[in-house]
């Protein structure tokens, strides 16, 4: 069995490294479970929640903490990044860049800081300005309900 001695620097630079503290993974799990029940069991939402899934299966790509995928169109209209306060700026830049570049059809992005319990939302066309909100206009539901 091969054990690499270090993480490739290029992977870290491309935000493809792994950062998985328990609190971080717990939030991803709660969001995926709550949204998953609405999608799989209740058929109440049209986007499938997927934890830590590549945006582009054809090549190395960004991996949001939670992606909400529209399977018929192969687009990902919503992404969610989970962070703690020290990583907030970097995750927010990542979300804004992914939405503004418009490569994956992302229309709404969220960053959740699990240390402060604060949400930030960014939408396509917002011109770099975020709002403090956990309400998804696309899904018409408050994402924070899965964390309380």
ZICORTA-V486789 format. One record per residue. N is the residue number from 0. PSI is psi as a letter, one per 20 degrees, with the letter a starting at -180 (none if undefined). OMEGA is omega in degrees with one decimal (999 if undefined). Layout:
n->N psi->PSI omega->OMEGA
n->N psi->PSI omega->OMEGA
This chain:
n->0 psi->p omega->-178.6
n->1 psi->p omega->175.6
n->2 psi->o omega->-179.4
n->3 psi->q omega->-178.5
n->4 psi->h omega->-179.2
n->5 psi->r omega->174.9
n->6 psi->p omega->177.6
n->7 psi->p omega->177.2
n->8 psi->h omega->-179.4
n->9 psi->h omega->178.1
n->10 psi->g omega->178.6
n->11 psi->g omega->-179.4
n->12 psi->h omega->-178.5
n->13 psi->j omega->-179.3
n->14 psi->k omega->178.7
n->15 psi->j omega->176.4
n->16 psi->r omega->-177.2
n->17 psi->p omega->176.5
n->18 psi->o omega->-169.0
n->19 psi->l omega->173.6
n->20 psi->q omega->-176.2
n->21 psi->g omega->-178.6
n->22 psi->h omega->177.5
n->23 psi->g omega->-178.8
n->24 psi->h omega->178.7
n->25 psi->g omega->179.1
n->26 psi->g omega->177.5
n->27 psi->g omega->179.8
n->28 psi->g omega->-179.6
n->29 psi->g omega->177.9
n->30 psi->g omega->-178.4
n->31 psi->g omega->178.9
n->32 psi->g omega->-177.6
n->33 psi->g omega->178.9
n->34 psi->h omega->179.4
n->35 psi->h omega->176.2
n->36 psi->g omega->179.1
n->37 psi->h omega->-177.9
n->38 psi->g omega->-171.6
n->39 psi->g omega->-173.5
n->40 psi->g omega->-173.7
n->41 psi->i omega->-178.1
n->42 psi->k omega->-175.6
n->43 psi->i omega->175.3
n->44 psi->q omega->-175.3
n->45 psi->i omega->-179.1
n->46 psi->p omega->-179.7
n->47 psi->p omega->177.4
n->48 psi->p omega->-179.6
n->49 psi->p omega->179.3
n->50 psi->p omega->171.6
n->51 psi->m omega->-177.1
n->52 psi->p omega->178.4
n->53 psi->q omega->177.3
n->54 psi->h omega->-178.2
n->55 psi->o omega->-178.2
n->56 psi->i omega->-177.2
n->57 psi->i omega->-178.8
n->58 psi->r omega->175.9
n->59 psi->p omega->-176.9
n->60 psi->r omega->176.9
n->61 psi->q omega->-179.8
n->62 psi->n omega->175.9
n->63 psi->q omega->179.3
n->64 psi->g omega->175.1
n->65 psi->p omega->175.1
n->66 psi->p omega->173.9
n->67 psi->o omega->-168.5
n->68 psi->p omega->171.8
n->69 psi->n omega->-173.6
n->70 psi->g omega->179.7
n->71 psi->h omega->-178.9
n->72 psi->i omega->-177.1
n->73 psi->k omega->177.4
n->74 psi->r omega->178.6
n->75 psi->n omega->-175.3
n->76 psi->h omega->-176.9
n->77 psi->p omega->171.6
n->78 psi->q omega->178.0
n->79 psi->p omega->173.2
n->80 psi->p omega->178.4
n->81 psi->p omega->-177.1
n->82 psi->r omega->165.6
n->83 psi->r omega->-170.1
n->84 psi->h omega->-177.8
n->85 psi->h omega->-178.5
n->86 psi->j omega->-174.4
n->87 psi->g omega->-176.8
n->88 psi->g omega->-179.5
n->89 psi->g omega->179.0
n->90 psi->h omega->177.5
n->91 psi->g omega->176.2
n->92 psi->g omega->179.9
n->93 psi->g omega->-179.3
n->94 psi->g omega->-179.7
n->95 psi->g omega->179.9
n->96 psi->g omega->-179.2
n->97 psi->h omega->-179.6
n->98 psi->g omega->-177.0
n->99 psi->h omega->178.5
n->100 psi->h omega->173.9
n->101 psi->k omega->178.6
n->102 psi->h omega->-171.4
n->103 psi->j omega->179.7
n->104 psi->j omega->-179.8
n->105 psi->p omega->-178.6
n->106 psi->i omega->-177.8
n->107 psi->p omega->179.1
n->108 psi->q omega->-179.2
n->109 psi->q omega->171.2
n->110 psi->p omega->179.8
n->111 psi->p omega->177.2
n->112 psi->o omega->-174.8
n->113 psi->i omega->175.5
n->114 psi->h omega->-179.2
n->115 psi->i omega->-176.2
n->116 psi->k omega->179.5
n->117 psi->q omega->177.7
n->118 psi->q omega->169.2
n->119 psi->q omega->178.9
n->120 psi->q omega->174.5
n->121 psi->p omega->-179.6
n->122 psi->q omega->176.0
n->123 psi->p omega->179.8
n->124 psi->j omega->-179.2
n->125 psi->i omega->174.3
n->126 psi->k omega->177.3
n->127 psi->i omega->-179.1
n->128 psi->p omega->179.3
n->129 psi->r omega->172.8
n->130 psi->q omega->177.1
n->131 psi->n omega->-175.7
n->132 psi->q omega->173.6
n->133 psi->j omega->-178.8
n->134 psi->p omega->176.9
n->135 psi->o omega->176.9
n->136 psi->h omega->179.8
n->137 psi->g omega->-179.4
n->138 psi->i omega->-175.5
n->139 psi->l omega->175.6
n->140 psi->q omega->-179.9
n->141 psi->o omega->-178.3
n->142 psi->h omega->-178.4
n->143 psi->h omega->-179.4
n->144 psi->h omega->-178.8
n->145 psi->i omega->-176.3
n->146 psi->i omega->-178.7
n->147 psi->none omega->999
